[in-house]
Amino acid sequence: MNMRELADHIISVANQNGRSITNLQLQKILYFTLRNSVPIIGIDGAEKTYDEPFLVWKYGPVVKSQYDRFYSYGSSPIIEELPESEEYAGLNDLIIQFLDMDVFRMVNASHTHSFWKQNESSLVYGRSNIEYPLKEVLRKDEK
């Protein structure tokens, strides 16, 4: 379980359900899926998954390696066949819910979270190297 496998799983779920997914959507869905994952995969599952931190960026939290991996798509849908993970199958309904949500609604929602707001002033050209601790990713009632 790790962030790359979760990203692959999200893209696979999008493909299997006839949804397109852009890099921006992937970043927000990674964040909100992990944020809401503890009731489904447990705190241990969330800790194992979070092997690379989200960074504070202009459009909300970003896992840089996954952003870089799909950068060439720009704002176009990611068109790759990637493996689904049985370990994340319980998250599928949540993922589909986020796939159907307007991406800028998720961007705006991520901007309301205290860690992003506290670090917004550190953005340089829309980016920072400020890492989200897992406790700041997970919903307050899930820690």
N, C-alpha and C positions, 0 to 999 in steps of 0.2 A: 504494500500500500504506500503510494507516494503521490506527489502532486502531478507528476507526468502521467501516471496511470489514471488518476482522476480526470485529468484533461482529456486523455484518450477516451475514457468511458463517456464523458459528456458529449464529445463529438460523435461517438458511436450511437448514443441514444438519440441525438438530433437526427442523424442519418436514418436510423431505423423508424423514426416517427415522422419522416417527411418534413422536418424542420431544417431551415438553413441556420448557420451559426457563423458569426464573424469573430475576429480576434477580440474585439471589445466585448461582445457578448460572452465569449469564453471566459474572459477575465472576471466579469461580474458574476457569472454563474459559478465559477470556481469559488469565489469569495462567499456568495450567499449559500451555496450548497454546503460548504464546509462549516459556515456559521450556524447552519441549522441541522448539522449531521449527528450531533451527540445522541439524540433519542433513537437514532437508527443504527449507527455504527459504534456508539459508545465513546467515552473519552479516550480510551486506548486506541480505538480506530482513528479518531481525529488526530491524536498525537503522532501515530505512525504515518498518517497521510501527510502531515505538515512538515515535510523534510526540507522545504525551501520556503522562506517567508514571503508574504506579500510585501510590496514596497508602497509607500505613499506617493501616488502620482496624481496628476491633474484630474483624470477621469475616474479616480478611486483606486482601490488596491489592485496591484499587478504582480503576478509571478513572472519575473523578468525572463527566465529561461523559456517559459511557455509563450510569452509575448514574442520573444526573438524567434522562436521556432516557427511561428505562423505569421511573422511580420510581412513576408512577401505577398500575402493575400490582401494587405491594406484593409480597406473597408468592405471587400468582397467576401462572400461566404467561403469558409474553409472546405475544400473538396478533397478529403482524404478518407480512406477506409482505415479505421483504427479499431483496435480490439476493445470489446466490452469486458469489464471485470466483474466476476461473480461477487467479489467482496463489496462492490458498490451497487449491486442490483437493487438493494433496498432504497437507494436514493433516487431511483428512476422517476417516480411520481413528482418528487421535488424538482428534479432537473427539468422535466417537461413543463411544470408550472413556470419556472424561470425562463425557459425557452419561449413561452408564450407572452412574457412580460416585455413591455417596451424597455429597451436597453437604457435609455436615458432616465427612465424612472428608477432603475437600479443604480445608475451613476449618482443621481440626486439623493437616493436613500443612503448610499455609502458615504456621502458627504455629511450626513447628519450624525454619523457615529463619532464619538468623542475623540478617538485616536486620530482620525483623519483631520478633524477640525483643529486639534492641538498642534498638528504638524504641517498644516496647509501653508503657513508662512515660510516653510523651509524649501518649498518647491522652487527649482531653478529650471527654466525652460520646460515646465510641466512635469519635472521628474525630481525624485530624491532617492537617496539610498537608505532612508529610514525604514526599518523593518518592523512589521507588526508582530508583537508577541502573540502566541496562540491565544492567550487569555483575552486579548483585544479583538480577536477574530470571532471567537465563540460568543453566542448570545449570553447576556449577563445571567440569565436563569439556567444556563447549562454548565457553568463552571464548577 
